[in-house]
Amino acid sequence: MENLAKIAEEQFDIAIAYDGTWLHQGAPMTRMPMVRLFASVLQRDAAGEYWLITPAERGRIAVTDAPFVAVGLRIENKGTDTQALYLTDNIGREMGVDAARPLTLRMPRTGGPFVPYHQIGGGLEARVGTAVYYELVELALAQGGPDATGRLSLLSCGVYHPVGMTEGEG
């Protein structure tokens, strides 16, 4: 196996915009198979830097906020104790919201109110897009509303996940 220390490191001219668009030299990447290939080798280090790592090279890329955006929602067993939420990201991957891949609330790097992020593993996350966010909030309000602290949460795969906070919180 090749020694990782010998792999060339560089800054790739690749960036991921706030809306999840992958850019090369400032222009959007339009070939989804290429974007999926790059996404498959995307990693995040302990310092929060994003890297594309292959057996031959590794390069740092710029990410405005989160590398992915959740753009679709599917619900199984809606309103039951076995309810399961599945989010689809902007490159077409569907992943469950569960204990291993929870929702967390944080402020986007660009500022603004707290929003949910789907932790998808390896330090990578998908920011919940606006339309999906509103669907989650509507579902949380229909399933009991905010708790005593003003937090809205939803059950998915046996775990409650935060989806928002009432005005004045956070």
C-alpha positions, -999 to 999 in steps of 0.1 A, spaced: 0 0 0 13 34 -9 25 57 19 0 85 23 28 109 31 40 105 -5 7 115 -20 9 149 -36 -12 176 -18 -25 206 -35 -54 231 -36 -78 220 -63 -98 247 -81 -130 231 -70 -156 246 -47 -190 238 -34 -214 268 -33 -240 274 -6 -267 259 -28 -247 226 -32 -235 234 -68 -201 220 -74 -178 244 -93 -146 239 -112 -126 270 -120 -157 290 -111 -181 273 -135 -208 248 -125 -201 212 -130 -230 200 -152 -221 163 -155 -238 146 -125 -217 114 -128 -185 135 -124 -200 153 -93 -210 119 -78 -175 106 -84 -159 136 -66 -185 133 -38 -175 96 -33 -139 107 -25 -148 138 -4 -135 137 32 -133 162 60 -104 164 84 -104 171 121 -97 208 114 -128 211 93 -110 212 59 -125 194 29 -104 171 8 -108 151 -24 -86 120 -17 -78 93 -43 -50 67 -42 -28 90 -64 -35 125 -50 -53 146 -25 -64 182 -28 -82 207 -6 -114 222 -19 -135 252 -7 -169 246 7 -191 276 15 -213 259 41 -221 222 38 -211 200 9 -246 187 3 -282 200 5 -312 179 15 -337 185 -13 -362 157 -8 -381 141 21 -397 107 23 -416 95 54 -424 59 63 -450 51 90 -460 87 94 -472 96 129 -464 63 144 -438 51 169 -419 35 140 -419 67 119 -387 70 97 -375 100 78 -354 97 47 -336 127 31 -325 129 -5 -295 151 -12 -287 172 -42 -268 144 -59 -296 119 -55 -285 99 -25 -313 89 0 -302 84 36 -322 77 68 -323 101 97 -314 79 126 -290 76 156 -260 72 133 -271 100 110 -289 125 131 -302 160 125 -285 187 144 -292 224 146 -266 250 138 -261 284 122 -250 283 86 -214 295 81 -228 323 61 -249 335 91 -286 335 97 -309 315 119 -303 280 131 -313 253 106 -311 215 106 -281 197 91 -282 159 84 -249 144 97 -241 118 70 -209 104 84 -172 112 82 -177 148 93 -198 154 62 -233 169 63 -262 180 42 -279 213 51 -317 208 50 -329 229 21 -357 255 26 -386 234 11 -377 203 31 -372 224 62 -408 238 59 -421 202 54 -402 191 86 -415 221 106 -451 214 94 -448 178 104 -433 186 138 -462 211 145 -488 185 135 -471 159 157 -471 179 190 -454 212 184 -426 227 204 -415 213 238 -411 233 270 -378 248 258 -393 259 224 -376 232 204 -394 214 176 -384 178 172 -394 148 151 -392 111 158 -372 91 133 -360 55 137 -367 56 175 -348 89 181 -360 125 184 -342 149 161 -343 187 164 -358 205 134 -362 241 147 -368 265 175 -395 289 182 -388 327 179 -363 341 203 -345 308 208 -309 300 198 
